[in-house]
């Protein structure tokens, strides 16, 4: 319960053929028996995730994958799962041994380059005779190791830590928006969707960043917001609400009070807020023959008034004034047929990392399908854009703002109301 969420950890994928020692490597790096090791090719079938502390860097996730030379119908499915892991990896360890022609590895190198994944080469079984050509010009650092004996593991681990310290930069969720001493009000509805006895991950992560910034968080339910505001001597610097009660919260606040939502914070943290905002305008040019995809990055048991399956479809149909086909996709696998859709409305993405969300946005962009976000969509149909964007520096009229972002903000000010 106290572990750093997987979505906040750098993802380190281990790739290669069957039986080159990928599972042995992850066991050696973690000093644990994380993965089953066998001389039988194809022992690893599904990706194995292991969260650990890679000190002195911090929390990371190692991912052991199935061999990319697997065969048969099931082998193709395993390879597909392994390649899906590429889209969420910050660093890849490409493993090979002393046998083979390196053609498959070259194909994987090309894929890693296409996905902008930092890569480290690992030649395992260095204690055995070398059969593979060493004349290949590797476009990344290569370490010779023996996962079985431990030779070279310490040097590889230290280099991995150094790369992470230099290259991995965690994006702030709210710390860059507030100052020490600020008071932030968090509006947290306790409805059917609220887990019993705890808060959801976006709320917890937001609270933690507020505390890390030496600011204060005051948590209220939406029906107590007015009473709490009346008790305060000074107004809060920012109010953050669950998007589902945007309209009620906005109505309880003075017009000048800065306001946004957890989902919009995550849209900015995980992906590209400007593109998500721009895409929501597609709502008003939808036609009855179009299809819309509701995309969730996690799986959960749908409730009676589920946000993705009930509320957003209802609000969308009310907005456009006619029925339309709305499909739902849930889980870590993004559908391949997204070109069938006119618009994708994505969740906040709290269960996936930045790398995975950027991949989804790019995948949709390549298919010509605009993507917006739960919080952006709800704010739009309730007439709260651009108000909920004004808290972000990139949407303010400031000389430091990029021209395209500033122009977007000006366009929103002039044209977005209901």
Long-range contacts (C-beta under 8 A, 24 or more apart in sequence): 3-51, 3-59, 4-51, 4-58, 4-59, 5-201, 5-205, 5-350, 5-351, 6-49, 6-51, 6-61, 6-351, 6-353, 7-201, 7-349, 7-350, 7-351, 7-352, 7-353, 8-59, 8-170, 8-205, 8-353, 9-51, 9-59, 9-60, 9-61, 9-353, 10-60, 10-61, 10-90, 10-91, 10-164, 10-168, 11-60, 11-61, 11-63, 11-85, 11-88, 11-89, 11-90, 11-91, 11-353, 11-355, 12-60, 12-61, 12-62, 12-63, 12-89, 12-90, 12-91, 12-92, 12-93, 12-160, 13-63, 13-65, 13-85, 13-86, 13-88, 13-89, 13-91, 13-92, 13-93, 13-117, 14-62, 14-63, 14-64, 14-65, 14-92, 14-93, 14-95, 15-65, 15-68, 15-82, 15-85, 15-86, 15-92, 15-93, 15-94, 15-95, 15-108, 16-67, 16-68, 16-94, 16-95, 16-96, 16-105, 16-108, 17-67, 17-68, 17-69, 17-96, 17-100, 17-104, 17-105, 18-42, 18-66, 18-67, 18-69, 18-70, 19-67, 19-97, 20-67, 20-95, 20-96, 20-97, 20-124, 20-125, 21-95, 21-97, 21-124, 21-125, 21-147, 21-148, 22-64, 22-65, 22-67, 22-95, 23-48, 23-64, 24-124, 24-147, 24-148, 25-93, 25-95, 25-122, 25-124, 25-145, 25-147, 26-50, 26-62, 26-64, 27-147, 28-145, 28-147, 28-150, 28-153, 29-62, 29-153, 29-156, 29-157, 29-160, 30-62, 34-62, 34-64, 35-64, 41-67, 42-66, 42-67, 42-70, 42-75, 42-78, 45-74, 45-78, 46-78, 46-81, 47-81, 47-82, 47-85, 54-157, 54-160, 54-161, 54-164, 56-161, 57-161, 57-164, 57-165, 60-164, 63-89, 68-104, 68-108, 69-104, 83-111, 84-332, 84-333, 86-111, 86-112, 86-115, 86-117, 87-115, 87-355, 87-356, 87-359, 87-360, 88-352, 88-353, 88-355, 88-356, 88-359, 89-115, 89-117, 89-355, 90-117, 90-118, 90-164, 90-167, 90-168, 90-353, 90-355, 91-117, 91-118, 91-119, 91-120, 91-160, 91-163, 91-164, 92-117, 92-118, 92-119, 92-120, 93-119, 93-120, 93-122, 93-160, 94-119, 94-120, 94-121, 94-122, 94-140, 95-122, 95-123, 95-124, 96-121, 96-122, 96-123, 96-124, 96-132, 97-123, 97-124, 97-125, 97-128, 97-132, 98-123, 98-125, 98-126, 98-128, 98-129, 98-130, 98-131, 98-132, 99-131, 99-132, 100-132, 101-132, 102-132, 102-133, 102-136, 109-139, 113-139, 115-359, 118-163, 118-167, 120-156, 120-159, 120-160, 120-163, 122-156, 126-151, 126-152, 127-151, 171-269, 171-270, 171-354, 172-209, 172-269, 173-205, 173-206, 173-209, 173-265, 173-266, 173-269, 174-206, 174-209, 174-210, 174-213, 174-240, 174-265, 175-209, 175-212, 175-213, 176-393, 177-238, 177-391, 177-392, 177-393, 178-210, 178-213, 178-215, 178-237, 178-238, 179-213, 179-215, 179-237, 180-213, 180-214, 180-215, 181-214, 181-215, 181-216, 182-213, 182-215, 182-216, 182-236, 182-237, 182-238, 183-215, 183-216, 183-218, 183-232, 183-234, 183-236, 183-237, 184-210, 184-215, 184-216, 184-217, 184-218, 184-236, 184-237, 184-238, 184-239, 184-240, 185-217, 185-218, 185-219, 185-220, 185-225, 185-228, 185-229, 185-236, 185-238, 185-239, 185-240, 186-217, 186-218, 186-219, 186-220, 186-239, 186-240, 186-241, 187-220, 187-221, 187-222, 187-225, 187-239, 187-240, 187-241, 187-242, 187-245, 187-249, 188-219, 188-220, 188-221, 188-242, 189-221, 189-222, 189-242, 189-244, 189-245, 190-221, 191-244, 191-305, 192-303, 192-304, 192-305, 193-244, 193-303, 193-305, 193-306, 193-307, 200-350, 201-350, 201-351, 202-262, 202-263, 202-265, 202-266, 202-348, 202-350, 203-262, 205-350, 206-240, 206-262, 206-265, 222-248, 222-249, 222-252, 225-249, 225-252, 225-253, 226-252, 229-253, 238-391, 240-265, 243-374, 243-375, 243-378, 243-379, 244-307, 244-311, 244-378, 246-375, 246-378, 246-379, 246-382, 246-384, 246-388, 247-382, 247-384, 250-382, 250-384, 250-387, 258-390, 258-391, 259-384, 259-387, 259-388, 259-391, 260-388, 260-389, 260-391, 260-392, 261-375, 261-378, 261-379, 261-388, 262-348, 262-375, 263-347, 263-348, 263-373, 263-374, 263-375, 263-376, 263-378, 264-373, 264-375, 264-376, 264-379, 264-388, 264-389, 266-348, 266-349, 266-350, 266-373, 266-375, 267-348, 267-349, 267-373, 267-375, 267-376, 268-392, 269-354, 270-348, 270-349, 270-350, 270-352, 270-353, 270-354, 270-357, 271-349, 271-354, 271-357, 271-358, 271-360, 271-361, 271-373, 272-358, 272-361, 273-376, 273-389, 273-392, 273-394, 274-394, 274-404, 274-405, 274-408, 275-361, 275-365, 275-370, 275-371, 276-346, 276-371, 276-372, 276-373, 276-376, 277-372, 277-376, 277-385, 277-389, 277-408, 277-412, 278-370, 278-408, 279-343, 279-370, 279-371, 279-372, 280-372, 280-376, 280-377, 280-380, 280-385, 281-416, 282-342, 282-343, 282-370, 282-372, 283-316, 283-319, 283-320, 283-343, 283-372, 283-377, 283-380, 283-381, 284-319, 284-320, 286-320, 286-324, 286-342, 286-343, 287-342, 288-322, 288-323, 288-324, 290-324, 290-325, 290-341, 290-342, 290-343, 291-324, 291-325, 291-326, 291-327, 291-340, 291-341, 291-342, 292-316, 292-324, 292-325, 292-326, 292-327, 292-341, 292-342, 292-343, 292-344, 292-345, 293-326, 293-327, 293-328, 293-329, 293-335, 293-338, 293-341, 293-343, 293-344, 293-345, 294-326, 294-327, 294-328, 294-329, 294-344, 294-345, 295-328, 295-329, 295-330, 295-334, 295-335, 295-344, 295-345, 295-346, 295-347, 295-360, 295-371, 296-328, 296-329, 296-330, 296-331, 296-346, 296-347, 297-331, 297-332, 297-346, 297-347, 297-349, 297-350, 297-351, 297-352, 297-356, 297-357, 298-330, 298-331, 298-347, 298-350, 298-351, 299-330, 299-331, 300-330, 307-374, 308-347, 308-374, 312-345, 312-374, 312-377, 312-378, 315-377, 315-378, 315-381, 316-345, 316-377, 316-381, 319-381, 332-356, 334-359, 334-360, 334-363, 338-363, 338-364, 338-367, 338-369, 339-367, 339-368, 339-369, 341-369, 342-369, 343-369, 343-370, 343-371, 343-372, 344-369, 344-370, 344-371, 344-372, 345-371, 345-372, 345-373, 345-374, 345-377, 346-371, 346-372, 346-373, 346-374, 347-373, 347-374, 348-373, 348-374, 348-375, 380-416, 381-418, 382-418, 383-416, 383-417, 383-418, 385-412, 385-416, 386-412, 386-413, 386-416
